[in-house]
């Protein structure tokens, strides 16, 4: 993973941000009582007070239409959830900034957030009509996913309801059914989930310019009773989906002998094929992050990954970090 800008982390405090719904036109439209809605900023999202910034995970898209999480330090404001959505709008400065790493804004140019309310985990967000000025089913899918995942990064939001000009969206222009609200699930779905499989999220690498890369979450189906550390690794080593521009540094043909977690450290014992891993330390680092980010989807307490074969630990390059990053991507 490439980190494009380092910040000194300020002392982390639990910050309460009050989003005032007083006079909120959306509340009036919905017949809701005006209330103050609090967003609690937890320790994984650091407020850089001296710079007026907040570390926030935003979801953009790549040139294949895949949705990519990216932690960015955005200007702090009251109503930070609205501020996060504004960072997704296709404006010249945002597009130019993201072009450095090959990502794109997801919301159409001119999109504005007219109102927002957050109650009991449900975020109702009202956009202007420019929100619907996208051109394809792929754009529609990316927009819905991006908005839902960006908003549900905030701990008081679990689900999202879309509105345009004060009216609920029952069906999007390319056929997506709204069903009242959307929750997280099946990000960058690789194939349809059948009745005899369960969805798991794994991470592969993507790049737009051949130099800078990023990690992309992909949903796959596995034949298992539940998603656990072994089932997600089995899905990961199957390889990236074809024709979406993703790749993996894990050697082809490798299998898993065993995997276990102790004191936050994941030990993965691979077959002999793992010794064909790249000698390049940057690529070894990418392999560690692919595995670690995937494992954290089912076991968030994992903070480090160690690679073994035949019960013996594989020695990686001296600069390879075994500790895992807080964020999958930073810019």
LOVEX-842521 format. One record per residue (C-alpha): x, y, z; residue number from 1; residue in one letter. Coordinates in steps of 0.1 Angstrom, whole numbers, plus 5000, padded with zeros to 4 digits. Example, Ala and Ser with C-alpha at 12.3 -4.5 7.8 and 13.67 -1.06 7.14 Angstrom:
<rs>
+------+------+------+-----+---+
:    x :    y :    z :   k : r :
+------+------+------+-----+---+
: 5123 : 4955 : 5078 :   1 : A :
: 5137 : 4989 : 5071 :   2 : S :
+------+------+------+-----+---+
</rs>
This chain:
<rs>
+------+------+------+-----+---+
:    x :    y :    z :   k : r :
+------+------+------+-----+---+
: 5000 : 5000 : 5000 :   1 : X :
: 5013 : 5034 : 4992 :   2 : X :
: 5006 : 5062 : 5016 :   3 : X :
: 5007 : 5095 : 4999 :   4 : X :
: 5007 : 5119 : 5028 :   5 : X :
: 5018 : 5113 : 5064 :   6 : X :
: 5002 : 5131 : 5093 :   7 : X :
: 5012 : 5133 : 5130 :   8 : X :
: 4983 : 5118 : 5149 :   9 : X :
: 4970 : 5142 : 5176 :  10 : X :
: 4959 : 5127 : 5209 :  11 : X :
: 4927 : 5108 : 5202 :  12 : X :
: 4896 : 5119 : 5221 :  13 : X :
: 4861 : 5108 : 5216 :  14 : X :
: 4845 : 5138 : 5199 :  15 : X :
: 4808 : 5145 : 5198 :  16 : X :
: 4795 : 5164 : 5168 :  17 : X :
: 4760 : 5178 : 5170 :  18 : X :
: 4742 : 5178 : 5137 :  19 : X :
: 4713 : 5202 : 5144 :  20 : X :
: 4681 : 5192 : 5127 :  21 : X :
: 4664 : 5224 : 5139 :  22 : X :
: 4644 : 5237 : 5110 :  23 : X :
: 4657 : 5208 : 5088 :  24 : X :
: 4635 : 5208 : 5057 :  25 : X :
: 4638 : 5171 : 5054 :  26 : X :
: 4624 : 5166 : 5089 :  27 : X :
: 4595 : 5188 : 5080 :  28 : X :
: 4589 : 5169 : 5047 :  29 : X :
: 4590 : 5136 : 5066 :  30 : X :
: 4568 : 5148 : 5094 :  31 : X :
: 4595 : 5141 : 5119 :  32 : X :
: 4601 : 5159 : 5151 :  33 : X :
: 4631 : 5182 : 5150 :  34 : X :
: 4659 : 5167 : 5172 :  35 : X :
: 4696 : 5171 : 5176 :  36 : X :
: 4714 : 5141 : 5161 :  37 : X :
: 4748 : 5132 : 5175 :  38 : X :
: 4776 : 5115 : 5156 :  39 : X :
: 4802 : 5100 : 5178 :  40 : X :
: 4837 : 5100 : 5163 :  41 : X :
: 4855 : 5070 : 5176 :  42 : X :
: 4892 : 5064 : 5181 :  43 : X :
: 4897 : 5050 : 5146 :  44 : X :
: 4888 : 5084 : 5131 :  45 : X :
: 4913 : 5110 : 5143 :  46 : X :
: 4904 : 5147 : 5145 :  47 : X :
: 4935 : 5168 : 5136 :  48 : X :
: 4924 : 5198 : 5156 :  49 : X :
: 4954 : 5220 : 5149 :  50 : X :
: 4947 : 5216 : 5111 :  51 : X :
: 4909 : 5216 : 5112 :  52 : X :
: 4908 : 5182 : 5095 :  53 : X :
: 4892 : 5148 : 5102 :  54 : X :
: 4905 : 5115 : 5089 :  55 : X :
: 4875 : 5100 : 5070 :  56 : X :
: 4871 : 5069 : 5048 :  57 : X :
: 4855 : 5079 : 5015 :  58 : X :
: 4846 : 5056 : 4987 :  59 : X :
: 4856 : 5065 : 4951 :  60 : X :
: 4857 : 5044 : 4920 :  61 : X :
: 4884 : 5032 : 4896 :  62 : X :
: 4884 : 5032 : 4858 :  63 : X :
: 4867 : 4997 : 4859 :  64 : X :
: 4839 : 5010 : 4880 :  65 : X :
: 4850 : 4992 : 4912 :  66 : X :
: 4844 : 5011 : 4944 :  67 : X :
: 4876 : 5018 : 4964 :  68 : X :
: 4879 : 5029 : 5000 :  69 : X :
: 4903 : 5058 : 5006 :  70 : X :
: 4911 : 5075 : 5039 :  71 : X :
: 4915 : 5112 : 5034 :  72 : X :
: 4919 : 5141 : 5058 :  73 : X :
: 4889 : 5164 : 5050 :  74 : X :
: 4880 : 5198 : 5064 :  75 : X :
: 4862 : 5195 : 5097 :  76 : X :
: 4827 : 5210 : 5098 :  77 : X :
: 4795 : 5206 : 5118 :  78 : X :
: 4775 : 5181 : 5098 :  79 : X :
: 4806 : 5161 : 5089 :  80 : X :
: 4785 : 5134 : 5072 :  81 : X :
: 4773 : 5160 : 5046 :  82 : X :
: 4809 : 5172 : 5042 :  83 : X :
: 4820 : 5136 : 5035 :  84 : X :
: 4794 : 5133 : 5007 :  85 : X :
: 4805 : 5165 : 4991 :  86 : X :
: 4840 : 5150 : 4988 :  87 : X :
: 4824 : 5124 : 4964 :  88 : X :
: 4810 : 5150 : 4939 :  89 : X :
: 4827 : 5152 : 4905 :  90 : X :
: 4842 : 5187 : 4906 :  91 : X :
: 4874 : 5198 : 4887 :  92 : X :
: 4896 : 5201 : 4918 :  93 : X :
: 4885 : 5167 : 4932 :  94 : X :
: 4889 : 5150 : 4898 :  95 : X :
: 4924 : 5165 : 4894 :  96 : X :
: 4934 : 5155 : 4929 :  97 : X :
: 4922 : 5119 : 4925 :  98 : X :
: 4938 : 5115 : 4891 :  99 : X :
: 4972 : 5112 : 4907 : 100 : X :
: 4962 : 5077 : 4919 : 101 : X :
: 4938 : 5069 : 4891 : 102 : X :
: 4905 : 5072 : 4910 : 103 : X :
: 4874 : 5091 : 4901 : 104 : X :
: 4846 : 5109 : 4920 : 105 : X :
: 4813 : 5090 : 4919 : 106 : X :
: 4785 : 5117 : 4923 : 107 : X :
: 4776 : 5137 : 4891 : 108 : X :
: 4788 : 5172 : 4887 : 109 : X :
: 4764 : 5197 : 4904 : 110 : X :
: 4751 : 5172 : 4930 : 111 : X :
: 4741 : 5189 : 4962 : 112 : X :
: 4729 : 5176 : 4996 : 113 : X :
: 4696 : 5195 : 5003 : 114 : X :
: 4690 : 5179 : 5037 : 115 : X :
: 4699 : 5150 : 5060 : 116 : X :
: 4685 : 5135 : 5091 : 117 : X :
: 4699 : 5106 : 5112 : 118 : X :
: 4676 : 5088 : 5136 : 119 : X :
: 4680 : 5053 : 5151 : 120 : X :
: 4707 : 5044 : 5127 : 121 : X :
: 4688 : 5054 : 5096 : 122 : X :
: 4703 : 5083 : 5075 : 123 : X :
: 4678 : 5099 : 5052 : 124 : X :
: 4697 : 5121 : 5026 : 125 : X :
: 4679 : 5144 : 5002 : 126 : X :
: 4698 : 5153 : 4970 : 127 : X :
: 4690 : 5178 : 4943 : 128 : X :
: 4680 : 5164 : 4908 : 129 : X :
: 4716 : 5165 : 4895 : 130 : X :
: 4721 : 5134 : 4916 : 131 : X :
: 4703 : 5114 : 4889 : 132 : X :
: 4723 : 5127 : 4860 : 133 : X :
: 4745 : 5096 : 4856 : 134 : X :
: 4747 : 5075 : 4824 : 135 : X :
: 4749 : 5038 : 4831 : 136 : X :
: 4739 : 5009 : 4853 : 137 : X :
: 4775 : 5006 : 4864 : 138 : X :
: 4775 : 5043 : 4875 : 139 : X :
: 4742 : 5037 : 4894 : 140 : X :
: 4757 : 5007 : 4912 : 141 : X :
: 4789 : 5026 : 4921 : 142 : X :
: 4769 : 5057 : 4934 : 143 : X :
: 4747 : 5037 : 4957 : 144 : X :
: 4776 : 5016 : 4970 : 145 : X :
: 4798 : 5047 : 4975 : 146 : X :
: 4772 : 5067 : 4994 : 147 : X :
: 4761 : 5039 : 5016 : 148 : X :
: 4796 : 5028 : 5025 : 149 : X :
: 4808 : 5064 : 5031 : 150 : X :
: 4779 : 5072 : 5054 : 151 : X :
: 4780 : 5039 : 5073 : 152 : X :
: 4817 : 5046 : 5082 : 153 : X :
: 4801 : 5069 : 5108 : 154 : X :
: 4792 : 5048 : 5139 : 155 : X :
: 4757 : 5062 : 5143 : 156 : X :
: 4746 : 5053 : 5107 : 157 : X :
: 4737 : 5017 : 5098 : 158 : X :
: 4714 : 5022 : 5068 : 159 : X :
: 4707 : 5049 : 5042 : 160 : X :
: 4675 : 5061 : 5025 : 161 : X :
: 4678 : 5081 : 4992 : 162 : X :
: 4656 : 5110 : 4983 : 163 : X :
: 4657 : 5135 : 4955 : 164 : X :
: 4641 : 5170 : 4958 : 165 : X :
: 4622 : 5158 : 4989 : 166 : X :
: 4607 : 5127 : 4973 : 167 : X :
: 4617 : 5091 : 4982 : 168 : X :
: 4633 : 5070 : 4955 : 169 : X :
: 4615 : 5038 : 4950 : 170 : X :
: 4634 : 5027 : 4918 : 171 : X :
: 4665 : 5042 : 4904 : 172 : X :
: 4667 : 5052 : 4867 : 173 : X :
: 4685 : 5019 : 4856 : 174 : X :
: 4663 : 4997 : 4876 : 175 : X :
: 4678 : 4993 : 4911 : 176 : X :
: 4649 : 4989 : 4936 : 177 : X :
: 4653 : 5010 : 4967 : 178 : X :
: 4633 : 4989 : 4992 : 179 : X :
: 4631 : 5018 : 5017 : 180 : X :
: 4668 : 5018 : 5026 : 181 : X :
: 4702 : 5003 : 5018 : 182 : X :
: 4727 : 4986 : 5041 : 183 : X :
: 4763 : 4975 : 5035 : 184 : X :
: 4767 : 4943 : 5016 : 185 : X :
: 4782 : 4927 : 4985 : 186 : X :
: 4806 : 4955 : 4977 : 187 : X :
: 4822 : 4949 : 4942 : 188 : X :
: 4803 : 4916 : 4938 : 189 : X :
: 4824 : 4892 : 4917 : 190 : X :
: 4796 : 4867 : 4910 : 191 : X :
: 4761 : 4861 : 4921 : 192 : X :
: 4758 : 4845 : 4955 : 193 : X :
: 4740 : 4812 : 4951 : 194 : X :
: 4719 : 4794 : 4978 : 195 : X :
: 4747 : 4771 : 4987 : 196 : X :
: 4774 : 4798 : 4992 : 197 : X :
: 4779 : 4827 : 5016 : 198 : X :
: 4794 : 4861 : 5008 : 199 : X :
: 4829 : 4870 : 5020 : 200 : X :
: 4850 : 4901 : 5013 : 201 : X :
: 4886 : 4897 : 5001 : 202 : X :
: 4912 : 4923 : 4990 : 203 : X :
: 4931 : 4925 : 4957 : 204 : X :
: 4954 : 4951 : 4942 : 205 : X :
: 4945 : 4976 : 4915 : 206 : X :
: 4964 : 5002 : 4897 : 207 : X :
: 4955 : 5028 : 4870 : 208 : X :
: 4990 : 5040 : 4860 : 209 : X :
: 5012 : 5010 : 4867 : 210 : X :
: 5030 : 5028 : 4895 : 211 : X :
: 5006 : 5037 : 4923 : 212 : X :
: 4984 : 5009 : 4936 : 213 : X :
: 4955 : 5005 : 4960 : 214 : X :
: 4936 : 4977 : 4976 : 215 : X :
: 4901 : 4969 : 4965 : 216 : X :
: 4875 : 4949 : 4985 : 217 : X :
: 4857 : 4922 : 4964 : 218 : X :
: 4827 : 4901 : 4974 : 219 : X :
: 4829 : 4864 : 4965 : 220 : X :
: 4809 : 4834 : 4974 : 221 : X :
: 4824 : 4804 : 4993 : 222 : X :
: 4810 : 4770 : 5002 : 223 : X :
: 4811 : 4772 : 5039 : 224 : X :
: 4788 : 4773 : 5069 : 225 : X :
: 4801 : 4806 : 5080 : 226 : X :
: 4827 : 4832 : 5071 : 227 : X :
: 4858 : 4825 : 5091 : 228 : X :
: 4896 : 4831 : 5087 : 229 : X :
: 4901 : 4799 : 5067 : 230 : X :
: 4871 : 4804 : 5043 : 231 : X :
: 4881 : 4839 : 5034 : 232 : X :
: 4917 : 4829 : 5027 : 233 : X :
: 4905 : 4801 : 5005 : 234 : X :
: 4884 : 4827 : 4985 : 235 : X :
: 4914 : 4850 : 4984 : 236 : X :
: 4939 : 4825 : 4970 : 237 : X :
: 4915 : 4815 : 4942 : 238 : X :
: 4927 : 4847 : 4925 : 239 : X :
: 4912 : 4880 : 4914 : 240 : X :
: 4881 : 4880 : 4891 : 241 : X :
: 4889 : 4882 : 4854 : 242 : X :
: 4887 : 4914 : 4834 : 243 : X :
: 4884 : 4939 : 4862 : 244 : X :
: 4920 : 4949 : 4864 : 245 : X :
: 4928 : 4934 : 4898 : 246 : X :
: 4957 : 4912 : 4907 : 247 : X :
: 4974 : 4894 : 4936 : 248 : X :
: 5010 : 4888 : 4948 : 249 : X :
: 5001 : 4854 : 4963 : 250 : X :
: 5017 : 4827 : 4941 : 251 : X :
: 4994 : 4807 : 4919 : 252 : X :
: 4987 : 4771 : 4930 : 253 : X :
: 4993 : 4778 : 4967 : 254 : X :
: 4970 : 4761 : 4993 : 255 : X :
: 4965 : 4765 : 5030 : 256 : X :
: 4977 : 4739 : 5055 : 257 : X :
: 4965 : 4757 : 5086 : 258 : X :
: 4957 : 4791 : 5100 : 259 : X :
: 4952 : 4803 : 5135 : 260 : X :
: 4952 : 4835 : 5155 : 261 : X :
: 4969 : 4841 : 5188 : 262 : X :
: 4972 : 4875 : 5206 : 263 : X :
: 4962 : 4894 : 5176 : 264 : X :
: 4987 : 4877 : 5153 : 265 : X :
: 4975 : 4856 : 5124 : 266 : X :
: 4997 : 4826 : 5115 : 267 : X :
: 4991 : 4812 : 5080 : 268 : X :
: 5008 : 4779 : 5071 : 269 : X :
: 5009 : 4776 : 5033 : 270 : X :
: 5020 : 4748 : 5011 : 271 : X :
: 5055 : 4749 : 4994 : 272 : X :
: 5042 : 4771 : 4966 : 273 : X :
: 5043 : 4801 : 4989 : 274 : X :
: 5081 : 4801 : 4985 : 275 : X :
: 5076 : 4813 : 4950 : 276 : X :
: 5065 : 4847 : 4963 : 277 : X :
: 5081 : 4877 : 4948 : 278 : X :
: 5116 : 4886 : 4960 : 279 : X :
: 5108 : 4923 : 4956 : 280 : X :
: 5101 : 4937 : 4991 : 281 : X :
: 5074 : 4961 : 4979 : 282 : X :
: 5055 : 4931 : 4964 : 283 : X :
: 5060 : 4911 : 4995 : 284 : X :
: 5045 : 4940 : 5015 : 285 : X :
: 5015 : 4940 : 4992 : 286 : X :
: 5010 : 4903 : 4998 : 287 : X :
: 5010 : 4908 : 5036 : 288 : X :
: 4984 : 4935 : 5033 : 289 : X :
: 4962 : 4915 : 5009 : 290 : X :
: 4961 : 4887 : 5034 : 291 : X :
: 4958 : 4909 : 5065 : 292 : X :
: 4930 : 4932 : 5052 : 293 : X :
: 4911 : 4901 : 5041 : 294 : X :
: 4914 : 4885 : 5075 : 295 : X :
: 4904 : 4917 : 5093 : 296 : X :
: 4870 : 4915 : 5076 : 297 : X :
: 4861 : 4885 : 5097 : 298 : X :
: 4885 : 4890 : 5127 : 299 : X :
: 4890 : 4928 : 5133 : 300 : X :
: 4913 : 4921 : 5162 : 301 : X :
: 4941 : 4909 : 5139 : 302 : X :
: 4970 : 4934 : 5139 : 303 : X :
: 4998 : 4913 : 5124 : 304 : X :
: 5004 : 4885 : 5098 : 305 : X :
: 5031 : 4859 : 5098 : 306 : X :
: 5037 : 4835 : 5069 : 307 : X :
: 5047 : 4799 : 5074 : 308 : X :
: 5053 : 4768 : 5053 : 309 : X :
: 5055 : 4733 : 5068 : 310 : X :
: 5054 : 4748 : 5102 : 311 : X :
: 5084 : 4771 : 5097 : 312 : X :
: 5082 : 4809 : 5094 : 313 : X :
: 5092 : 4823 : 5060 : 314 : X :
: 5117 : 4851 : 5063 : 315 : X :
: 5106 : 4881 : 5043 : 316 : X :
: 5126 : 4911 : 5033 : 317 : X :
: 5140 : 4933 : 5061 : 318 : X :
: 5118 : 4963 : 5052 : 319 : X :
: 5085 : 4943 : 5051 : 320 : X :
: 5062 : 4953 : 5079 : 321 : X :
: 5041 : 4925 : 5094 : 322 : X :
: 5019 : 4949 : 5113 : 323 : X :
: 4987 : 4958 : 5095 : 324 : X :
: 4975 : 4994 : 5086 : 325 : X :
: 4944 : 5009 : 5101 : 326 : X :
: 4931 : 5019 : 5067 : 327 : X :
: 4933 : 4999 : 5035 : 328 : X :
: 4943 : 5030 : 5015 : 329 : X :
: 4954 : 5065 : 5025 : 330 : X :
: 4958 : 5096 : 5004 : 331 : X :
+------+------+------+-----+---+
</rs>
